[in-house]
Amino acid sequence: MPLREKAQLMTGSEIERTLVRLAHEIVEKTERVEDLALVGIRRRGVHLAERLARKVKEIASIAVPVGTLDIQLYRDDLSRDGGAKADGMPAVRPSQIAFPISDRDVILVDDVLFTGRSVRAAMEALFDHGRPRRVRLCALIDRGHRELPMEAAFVGKRVPTDARDVIEVKLLEEDPVEKVLLLEPETEESDSSRQGGAAKRSRVKG
Protein backbone atom coordinates (compact mmCIF):
# COMPACT_ATOMS: atom_id res chain seq x y z
CA MET A 1 0.00 0.00 0.00
CA PRO A 2 1.39 3.45 -0.89
CA LEU A 3 2.46 5.64 2.03
CA ARG A 4 2.27 9.37 2.51
CA GLU A 5 4.09 11.61 4.96
CA LYS A 6 2.10 12.26 8.12
CA ALA A 7 4.74 14.21 10.05
CA GLN A 8 8.45 14.87 10.30
CA LEU A 9 9.53 13.67 13.72
CA MET A 10 13.18 14.71 13.73
CA THR A 11 15.55 16.74 11.61
CA GLY A 12 19.20 15.86 11.10
CA SER A 13 20.30 18.32 13.78
CA GLU A 14 17.72 16.91 16.20
CA ILE A 15 19.02 13.39 15.58
CA GLU A 16 22.54 14.61 16.36
CA ARG A 17 21.50 16.35 19.57
CA THR A 18 19.55 13.28 20.62
CA LEU A 19 22.58 11.03 20.12
CA VAL A 20 24.69 13.38 22.25
CA ARG A 21 22.11 13.14 25.03
CA LEU A 22 21.91 9.36 24.75
CA ALA A 23 25.70 9.06 24.91
CA HIS A 24 25.75 11.11 28.12
CA GLU A 25 22.98 8.94 29.59
CA ILE A 26 24.89 5.78 28.69
CA VAL A 27 28.06 7.02 30.38
CA GLU A 28 26.16 8.21 33.47
CA LYS A 29 24.30 4.90 33.87
CA THR A 30 27.28 2.61 33.24
CA GLU A 31 29.43 1.77 36.26
CA ARG A 32 32.47 0.71 34.24
CA VAL A 33 32.61 2.21 30.75
CA GLU A 34 35.72 0.04 30.19
CA ASP A 35 33.40 -3.00 30.08
CA LEU A 36 30.92 -1.40 27.68
CA ALA A 37 30.26 -2.65 24.14
CA LEU A 38 27.72 -1.43 21.60
CA VAL A 39 26.10 -3.84 19.14
CA GLY A 40 24.02 -2.39 16.32
CA ILE A 41 21.10 -4.22 14.71
CA ARG A 42 21.33 -4.02 10.92
CA ARG A 43 20.93 -1.78 9.17
CA ARG A 44 20.62 1.66 10.66
CA GLY A 45 21.16 0.48 14.20
CA VAL A 46 24.76 -0.19 13.18
CA HIS A 47 25.33 3.43 12.11
CA LEU A 48 23.71 4.70 15.30
CA ALA A 49 25.93 2.42 17.40
CA GLU A 50 29.05 3.69 15.64
CA ARG A 51 28.05 7.30 16.21
CA LEU A 52 27.26 6.64 19.87
CA ALA A 53 30.63 4.95 20.36
CA ARG A 54 32.41 8.03 19.00
CA LYS A 55 30.44 10.28 21.33
CA VAL A 56 31.07 8.06 24.35
CA LYS A 57 34.79 8.26 23.58
CA GLU A 58 34.58 12.06 23.46
CA ILE A 59 32.82 12.11 26.84
CA ALA A 60 34.68 9.39 28.74
CA SER A 61 37.96 9.15 26.75
CA ILE A 62 37.41 5.40 26.41
CA ALA A 63 37.17 3.57 23.08
CA VAL A 64 34.05 1.41 23.06
CA PRO A 65 33.99 -1.57 20.65
CA VAL A 66 31.12 -1.80 18.19
CA GLY A 67 29.64 -4.98 16.74
CA THR A 68 26.99 -5.78 14.16
CA LEU A 69 24.10 -8.22 14.32
CA ASP A 70 22.07 -9.53 11.41
CA ILE A 71 18.90 -10.95 12.95
CA GLN A 72 17.05 -12.23 9.87
CA LEU A 73 17.54 -15.92 10.64
CA TYR A 74 16.33 -15.37 14.21
CA ARG A 75 13.08 -13.56 13.44
CA ASP A 76 9.74 -15.28 14.03
CA ASP A 77 7.79 -12.89 11.79
CA LEU A 78 9.60 -13.10 8.45
CA SER A 79 6.36 -13.60 6.53
CA ARG A 80 5.03 -10.31 7.90
CA ASP A 81 8.36 -8.50 7.73
CA GLY A 82 8.87 -9.12 4.06
CA GLY A 83 12.60 -9.67 4.49
CA ALA A 84 12.94 -12.76 2.31
CA LYS A 85 14.62 -13.53 -0.96
CA ALA A 86 12.78 -14.90 -3.97
CA ASP A 87 13.45 -18.50 -2.88
CA GLY A 88 11.73 -17.83 0.43
CA MET A 89 14.92 -17.76 2.52
CA PRO A 90 15.86 -14.55 4.38
CA ALA A 91 18.62 -12.40 2.93
CA VAL A 92 21.31 -12.71 5.60
CA ARG A 93 24.61 -10.95 5.99
CA PRO A 94 27.07 -12.20 8.61
CA SER A 95 27.09 -10.68 12.07
CA GLN A 96 30.39 -9.05 12.93
CA ILE A 97 31.42 -9.04 16.58
CA ALA A 98 35.22 -9.07 16.66
CA PHE A 99 35.53 -9.00 20.45
CA PRO A 100 34.46 -11.32 23.27
CA ILE A 101 31.12 -10.33 24.75
CA SER A 102 31.21 -12.64 27.78
CA ASP A 103 31.07 -10.58 30.99
CA ARG A 104 30.65 -7.40 28.92
CA ASP A 105 28.05 -4.70 29.53
CA VAL A 106 26.37 -4.78 26.10
CA ILE A 107 23.99 -2.20 24.71
CA LEU A 108 21.94 -3.26 21.69
CA VAL A 109 21.23 -0.31 19.41
CA ASP A 110 18.28 -0.09 17.01
CA ASP A 111 16.64 2.74 15.12
CA VAL A 112 13.00 1.93 15.95
CA LEU A 113 11.50 -0.09 18.80
CA PHE A 114 8.09 -1.43 17.76
CA THR A 115 6.66 -4.86 18.62
CA GLY A 116 9.81 -6.09 20.39
CA ARG A 117 10.30 -8.99 18.00
CA SER A 118 13.48 -7.56 16.47
CA VAL A 119 14.92 -7.18 19.98
CA ARG A 120 14.00 -10.77 20.87
CA ALA A 121 15.75 -11.96 17.72
CA ALA A 122 18.77 -9.78 18.50
CA MET A 123 19.03 -11.22 22.01
CA GLU A 124 19.02 -14.74 20.62
CA ALA A 125 21.66 -13.84 18.03
CA LEU A 126 23.77 -12.06 20.64
CA PHE A 127 23.82 -15.01 23.02
CA ASP A 128 25.14 -17.20 20.22
CA HIS A 129 28.33 -15.12 20.58
CA GLY A 130 28.69 -15.45 24.35
CA ARG A 131 27.12 -14.58 27.68
CA PRO A 132 27.21 -10.85 28.49
CA ARG A 133 27.09 -9.67 32.10
CA ARG A 134 24.27 -7.28 31.24
CA VAL A 135 22.28 -6.39 28.12
CA ARG A 136 20.42 -3.13 27.67
CA LEU A 137 18.63 -1.60 24.70
CA CYS A 138 19.01 1.83 23.12
CA ALA A 139 16.46 2.96 20.50
CA LEU A 140 16.32 6.23 18.63
CA ILE A 141 12.51 5.99 18.36
CA ASP A 142 10.06 4.09 20.57
CA ARG A 143 6.72 3.92 18.75
CA GLY A 144 4.87 1.61 21.15
CA HIS A 145 2.59 -1.33 20.18
CA ARG A 146 4.68 -3.93 21.98
CA GLU A 147 3.84 -7.60 21.39
CA LEU A 148 6.64 -8.86 23.65
CA PRO A 149 7.79 -7.53 27.06
CA MET A 150 10.77 -5.55 25.71
CA GLU A 151 11.66 -2.04 26.87
CA ALA A 152 14.58 0.25 26.10
CA ALA A 153 16.85 1.63 28.82
CA PHE A 154 17.78 4.53 26.55
CA VAL A 155 15.21 6.18 24.25
CA GLY A 156 15.75 9.10 21.92
CA LYS A 157 12.09 9.93 21.38
CA ARG A 158 8.77 8.28 22.25
CA VAL A 159 6.18 8.68 19.51
CA PRO A 160 2.50 7.64 19.73
CA THR A 161 1.56 5.93 16.48
CA ASP A 162 -1.20 3.99 14.82
CA ALA A 163 -0.32 0.33 14.31
CA ARG A 164 -0.46 0.83 10.53
CA ASP A 165 1.91 3.79 10.56
CA VAL A 166 5.53 3.44 9.45
CA ILE A 167 8.55 5.16 10.99
CA GLU A 168 11.22 5.89 8.41
CA VAL A 169 14.69 6.74 9.74
CA LYS A 170 17.02 8.29 7.19
CA LEU A 171 20.74 8.57 8.00
CA LEU A 172 23.48 10.07 5.89
CA GLU A 173 25.38 6.78 5.91
CA GLU A 174 22.56 5.30 3.82
CA ASP A 175 20.43 8.17 2.55
CA PRO A 176 20.92 11.53 0.79
CA VAL A 177 19.20 13.37 3.68
CA GLU A 178 18.95 12.81 7.42
CA LYS A 179 15.58 12.88 9.18
CA VAL A 180 12.90 10.75 10.80
CA LEU A 181 9.46 10.60 9.16
CA LEU A 182 6.10 9.28 10.29
CA LEU A 183 4.26 7.77 7.32
CA GLU A 184 0.69 6.55 7.02
CA PRO A 185 -1.07 4.42 4.39
CA GLU A 186 -2.73 6.19 1.51
CA THR A 187 -6.49 5.65 1.61
CA GLU A 188 -9.32 6.50 -0.75
CA GLU A 189 -10.66 8.85 1.91
CA SER A 190 -7.36 10.76 2.16
CA ASP A 191 -7.14 10.91 -1.66
CA SER A 192 -10.65 12.29 -1.97
CA SER A 193 -10.02 14.78 0.84
CA ARG A 194 -6.95 16.13 -0.91
CA GLN A 195 -8.78 16.29 -4.24
CA GLY A 196 -11.70 18.06 -2.61
CA GLY A 197 -9.34 20.55 -1.00
CA ALA A 198 -7.62 21.17 -4.33
CA ALA A 199 -10.98 21.70 -6.06
CA LYS A 200 -12.05 24.15 -3.35
CA ARG A 201 -8.82 26.14 -3.68
CA SER A 202 -9.31 26.16 -7.46
CA ARG A 203 -12.83 27.61 -7.09
CA VAL A 204 -11.56 30.28 -4.69
CA LYS A 205 -8.82 31.29 -7.12
CA GLY A 206 -11.31 31.34 -9.99
N, C-alpha and C positions, 0 to 999 in steps of 0.2 A: 504494500500500500504506500502511495506517495506520502512524503512528510512535508510539513511546512513549519517555518520558524515560529515558535510561540513566544520566546523571550531569549535575550542574551543574558546569561547568568554571570559570566565573568569575562573581563577583558584580559589581554595579555599582561598588562601591568598588575591587575588584581591577582592573577595566577601567581606572578612573581612574589608579590607581597604575602600572599597566603603561604607559599612555600617557605619564606623566611620565618613566618610565625610558627609554622609546623616544625621547622628545624629547631627553633628555640624551645618549643614544647618537648621535643624528643630529648634534647640535651638535659633539660630541667627534670624530666621524669625518668631518666636513666641513671642508675647508681654508678655504674662503671661504663663510660663511653668506650673504653678500650675493648670491651667484650661485645660491642654493638656490631650488627651486620644488617644491611638492608637488602631485601630480595624483591625485585620488581616482577609483577605478573605481566606477561606479554599482552598487548604491545606497549601501550603508553605508560603503564605502571613502571616499566623499565626506565624510561626517560625521567619520570618523576623521581624514582629512586636515585638515579645518578645525580640529579640536581640537588636533592636533599643531602646526599653524601658530601657534595662540594660545600654546601652551606654549613653542615655540621662541622666540617673541617675548619671553616672560617671562624666558627664560634668557639669550638673546643680545642682547636689545633691538633686534632687527632684524625688520621685517615681511616675512614670507615669502608670496609669492603662491600662491594655490590655484586649481587648475583641475579640471575634471570631464571624464571620458571615458565615453561610452557605447560599449560594445564589441560590441553585438549583431550588427552587420553584419559584424564581423571574425571572429566565432567559426566554428570548423570542426566544432562538435558541437551545432548547434542542435537537431537531432532528438532528441538525448539530453538536452539541457538543458531542453527544454520551454518555451523563451522565445519562442514564436511566436504571432502573432495567428491568428484563425480562418481568414484567407485564406492562411495558410502563410508569410507574411512576418513577420520579427521586429519586435517593437514597439520602435521606436527613438526616443530623445529626443536632441536635439543635444548634442554635446560642447561644453563651454564653457571655452576657454582664452583669456583676454583679455590675454595677455602673450606676447611672443616666447620660444620655448623654445630657439632656436638658441644654442649655447654655454652653456646653462644646466646646472646640476647638478640633475637631476630625480629625485625619489623618487616612484615609483608606490606608492599606498597601497590595500590591499585588506583586507577583513575576514578571509577564509579563503583560504589557499593549499592547493590540492588537487592536481589533475593537472598544473597549469601551463598549461593551455589558455587560461584567462582572461588570464593574464599575456602569453602569446604574442599574443593578440588585442589587448591593451592596447598592447603595443610597436608593433604595426603601426599602430594608430590614432594613437598618439603621434607616430610619424615622419611621418604625414601633415601634422602641424602644424609640422615643422621638424626640425632635427638637433641634439639636445642634446649637450653635451660628455660627459656621463656619465649613465647611468640605473641607479638602484638600486631595490630593492623592499622595502617595509615591509608586513608582514602581522601582524594581531593574533593569528591562529591559524595554525599550520602543522600540518596533519593527515597529511602524508605522501602516499603512493600517487602519486608523480609519473609522468606519461606523457611529459613533455618535460623537457629538462635546464634547469629553472628553479629558482633558489634565492633566498631572501630575505636581504638584508644585515641587516635588522632584523626580529626576530621577538618577538612578545609572549609566546607560549606554544606549545611543541611538544606535540602530543597524539597518542599512538598510537591509531589507529582501525581498525575494519574497513572494507573498501571500501564496504559497504552502509550504513554509518552516515551520519548527517547532522549537521553542525554548524550550529546556529542561533544567530546573533548578534542580540541585541535591544539597540537603542540608543534613548534617550529621544527622539531626533529623529524616530523612526519608530514607536516602540512605547510602551505604557503602563509597561513595566518595563525595567530594564537588566540583562542577564545574558547569559552564553553557555552554551548547553545542548548536550549530546551526546545525539542521538536514535538509536534503532535501530528497524528494522521490527518490527511486530507479527507474531508467528508463532503457529500453532496450538499449538506446544509451550509458548510463553510464556503463552498464554491458559490452557491446561490446567494449567500449573504454578500460576498465580495462583488458579485456581478450586480446585485441590486444596489449596492453602495456606489459602484461605478456609474450605473445608469442614472442614479439620483444626482451625482455630481455633474454628469453630462447635461441633465435638464436644467440645473442651476446655472451652468455656464452658458447654455443656450438662451 
